[in-house]
Amino acid sequence: MANATTPPAPRPKDWILGIHAYVPGKSTGKDGQKLTKLSANENPLGTSAAALEARGMAAHPATYPDPDSTELRKAIGEVHGIDPARIVMGTGSDELLNLAAQAYAGPGDEVLYVRYGFSVYDIAARRCGAVPVVAPDADYGTDVDALLACVTDKTRVVFLANPNNPTGSWLPRAEIERLHAGLRSDVLLVLDGAYAEYLDPADDDGALDLAARASNVLVTHTFSKIYGLAGERIGWGTGHADIVDMLNRIRGPFNLSNTAQAAGLAAVQDQAFVIASREHNTAERARFVEKLEALGNHGVRPLPSKANFVLILFEGKVSAEDVYLGLMDHGYITRWLPGQGLPRALRITIGTRVQMDEIAEAIRAMCESAK
């Protein structure tokens, strides 16, 4: 009797095997109990009432959505002074980040980003078979010289989030310009502006201006943060017409649903909600950081942040894991990041005033009781 053999199974590409799936922020504790979620940088003010109303009145789900998101692109263009023809929509900015790598890099190429950058950059690089290259940081922030020193003749894409996630660091306009000037014209610079709407207008990094005049810059934004539409998965990008054309060729043909387009359109037109969200974040972040800085003698160090979260280093007797678990006992879930090389850090989203006061007090109590 012949030996039975197992037929070969389909084998994924080697570079896919190197991907570690993205880990989202948790919303439950150790026992599965629902906790107040400050782990995913969602908007504590919720969603614009106008966007919620429009979402409920969206076209019937039996009909396909506009494949080009025409009205939404027009509204985004009006707010930011961009020709809608130079805007491409994505299911969240994550889709656009992946498409950028797919369109401009492949096996044998390199995709560059800074240490402690957004974890999707590594996935985007490996997904298309490119090699991820990580540049050294500067005290958890972006070091332009270190990035440029890592550029080789194989570099095809450079990712930079500004403000950066998960550290909250930020580069001013002059540094963004210097980074771009130091890159070859055939290297695509992707400026990830997921948190850009939280910047004070005086801190504008010039990314959109650069994308309007350079042939090798793509800027991405999302509706998941300040617009409070994380559940609708809406992202957009802008750059040279050729870049937009390439991304449109490979994006999903009906990637934004009827409800996403309707809610996004109303949200863009309600800039009062955006301003209120920014002002709330700026005020509560400052209050929270001040309370944390008072714990410096306990080894607590909040990093400077321009985003809607703060990354806090715990370098004393109480560890980041201790605080992470302790805050669960107080009803809060935050983001502990050992998987991103930050075992001594917690990233905490800026919530309501009451939430931030309770968390600051809980951290103070844990520090003072540590032995």
Residue pairs with C-beta under 8 A, 6 or more apart in sequence:
13 129
15 107
15 126
15 127
15 128
15 129
15 130
16 126
16 127
18 126
19 122
19 123
19 126
19 127
20 122
20 123
20 339
21 123
22 119
22 120
22 123
23 119
23 339
24 40
25 37
25 39
25 40
25 41
25 333
25 335
26 37
26 39
26 333
27 34
27 35
27 37
27 39
27 40
27 333
28 34
28 35
28 333
29 35
29 328
29 333
30 325
30 328
35 328
35 331
35 332
35 333
36 331
36 332
36 333
36 351
36 355
37 333
37 349
38 332
38 333
38 334
38 348
38 349
38 351
38 355
38 359
39 333
39 334
39 335
39 347
39 349
40 230
40 335
40 349
41 165
41 195
41 225
41 307
41 308
41 309
41 349
42 224
42 225
42 228
42 230
42 349
43 225
43 226
43 227
43 228
43 277
43 308
44 280
44 349
44 350
44 351
44 352
44 355
45 228
45 273
45 276
45 277
45 280
46 228
47 227
47 228
47 229
47 263
47 267
48 227
48 228
48 266
48 267
48 270
48 273
49 270
50 266
50 267
50 269
50 270
50 273
51 227
51 228
51 229
51 263
51 264
51 266
51 267
51 270
51 273
52 263
53 266
54 262
54 263
54 265
54 266
55 232
55 259
55 262
55 263
55 266
57 262
58 257
58 258
58 259
58 261
58 262
58 263
59 65
59 258
59 262
60 258
61 257
61 258
63 258
64 254
65 254
65 256
65 257
65 258
65 260
65 261
66 261
67 253
67 254
68 89
69 89
69 256
69 261
69 264
70 84
71 261
71 265
72 89
72 234
72 256
72 261
72 264
72 265
72 268
73 84
73 87
73 89
73 236
74 84
75 265
75 268
75 269
76 82
76 84
76 87
76 236
76 268
77 83
77 84
77 87
79 268
79 271
80 208
80 238
81 208
82 208
82 212
82 238
85 241
85 244
86 212
86 238
86 239
86 240
86 241
86 244
87 236
87 237
87 238
87 244
88 96
88 236
88 237
88 238
88 244
88 247
88 248
88 251
89 234
89 235
89 236
89 251
89 255
89 256
90 96
90 99
90 220
90 235
90 236
90 237
90 247
90 251
90 255
91 233
91 234
91 235
91 252
91 255
91 256
92 222
92 224
92 233
92 234
92 235
93 192
93 194
93 220
93 221
93 222
93 224
93 235
93 236
93 237
94 120
94 235
95 235
95 251
95 252
95 255
96 218
96 220
96 235
96 236
96 237
96 247
96 251
97 118
97 120
97 121
97 124
97 159
97 190
97 192
97 220
98 120
98 123
98 124
98 127
99 247
99 250
99 251
100 124
100 157
100 188
100 190
100 218
100 220
100 237
100 247
101 111
101 124
101 125
101 127
101 128
101 130
101 157
102 124
102 127
102 128
102 250
103 243
103 246
103 247
103 249
103 250
104 156
104 157
104 188
104 246
105 111
105 125
105 128
105 130
105 156
105 157
106 128
106 129
106 130
107 128
107 129
107 130
108 129
108 130
108 131
108 154
109 129
109 130
109 131
109 154
109 155
109 156
109 157
110 125
110 130
110 131
110 132
110 133
110 152
110 154
110 155
110 156
111 121
111 124
111 125
111 130
111 131
111 132
111 133
111 155
111 156
111 157
111 158
111 159
112 133
112 134
112 135
112 147
112 150
112 151
112 155
112 157
112 158
112 159
113 121
113 122
113 132
113 133
113 134
113 135
113 158
113 159
113 160
114 134
114 135
114 136
114 137
114 142
114 143
114 146
114 147
114 160
114 164
115 134
115 135
115 136
115 137
115 341
116 137
116 140
116 164
116 166
116 167
116 340
116 341
116 342
117 134
117 159
117 160
117 161
117 164
117 165
118 159
118 161
118 164
118 165
118 166
118 192
118 194
119 340
121 132
121 159
122 132
124 159
125 131
125 132
125 157
126 132
130 156
130 157
131 154
133 150
133 152
133 155
135 143
135 146
135 147
135 149
135 150
136 143
136 146
137 143
137 146
137 167
138 146
140 167
140 169
140 303
140 311
141 164
141 167
141 169
141 170
141 171
141 303
142 160
142 162
142 164
142 169
142 171
142 175
144 171
144 175
144 178
144 179
144 182
147 158
147 160
147 179
148 179
148 182
148 183
151 158
151 182
151 183
151 184
151 187
155 184
155 187
156 186
156 187
156 188
157 187
157 188
157 190
158 179
158 183
158 187
158 188
158 189
158 190
159 190
159 192
160 171
160 176
160 179
160 189
160 190
160 191
160 192
161 191
161 192
161 193
161 194
161 195
162 170
162 171
162 176
162 191
162 192
162 193
162 196
162 205
162 207
163 169
163 170
163 195
163 196
163 198
163 199
163 305
163 306
163 307
164 170
164 307
165 194
165 195
165 307
165 309
166 309
166 311
166 335
166 337
166 340
166 342
166 345
166 347
167 303
167 305
167 311
168 303
168 304
168 305
168 306
168 307
168 309
168 310
168 311
169 303
169 304
169 305
169 306
170 199
170 203
170 205
170 306
171 179
171 205
172 203
172 205
173 204
173 205
173 206
176 191
176 205
176 206
176 207
176 210
177 206
177 210
179 189
180 189
180 210
180 214
180 217
183 189
183 216
185 215
185 216
186 216
187 216
188 216
188 217
188 218
188 243
189 214
189 216
189 217
189 218
190 217
190 218
190 219
190 220
191 205
191 207
191 210
191 211
191 217
191 218
191 219
191 220
192 220
193 207
193 219
193 220
193 221
194 220
194 221
194 222
194 224
194 225
195 225
195 226
195 306
195 307
195 308
196 205
196 207
196 221
197 221
197 225
197 226
197 227
197 274
197 277
197 278
198 225
198 226
198 278
198 281
198 282
198 306
198 307
198 308
199 205
199 306
200 278
200 282
203 306
207 217
207 219
208 219
208 238
210 217
210 219
211 217
211 218
211 219
211 238
211 239
211 240
212 238
214 239
214 240
215 240
215 242
215 243
216 240
216 243
217 239
217 240
217 243
218 237
218 238
218 239
218 243
218 247
219 237
219 238
219 239
220 235
220 236
220 237
221 235
221 236
221 237
222 234
222 235
222 236
223 229
223 230
223 232
223 234
223 235
223 264
223 267
224 230
224 233
224 234
224 235
225 308
226 274
226 277
226 278
226 281
226 308
227 234
227 264
227 267
227 268
227 273
227 274
228 267
228 273
228 277
229 260
229 263
229 264
229 267
232 257
232 259
232 260
232 263
232 264
233 256
233 260
234 256
234 260
234 263
234 264
237 244
237 247
238 244
256 264
267 273
281 308
281 350
284 350
284 351
284 352
284 353
284 356
285 305
285 308
285 310
285 350
287 353
287 356
287 357
288 302
288 310
288 348
288 350
288 356
288 359
288 360
289 302
289 305
289 310
291 357
291 360
291 364
292 300
292 302
292 310
292 312
292 360
292 363
293 300
293 302
294 364
295 363
295 364
295 367
298 316
298 317
298 318
298 367
298 368
298 370
299 313
299 314
299 315
299 316
299 317
299 318
299 367
300 312
300 313
300 314
300 315
300 316
300 363
300 367
301 312
301 313
301 315
302 310
302 311
302 312
302 313
303 310
303 311
303 312
303 313
305 311
308 349
308 350
309 347
309 348
309 349
309 350
310 347
310 348
310 350
311 342
311 345
311 346
311 347
312 320
312 345
312 346
312 347
312 348
313 320
313 344
313 345
314 320
314 322
314 323
314 344
314 345
314 346
315 344
316 367
316 370
317 367
317 370
317 371
318 366
318 367
318 370
319 344
320 336
320 342
320 343
320 344
320 345
320 346
321 336
321 338
321 343
322 366
322 370
323 334
323 346
323 363
323 366
324 334
324 336
324 346
326 362
326 366
327 333
327 334
327 359
327 362
327 363
330 358
330 359
330 362
332 355
332 358
332 359
332 362
334 346
334 347
334 348
334 349
334 359
335 346
335 347
335 348
335 349
336 343
336 345
336 346
337 343
337 345
337 346
337 347
348 359
350 356
351 359
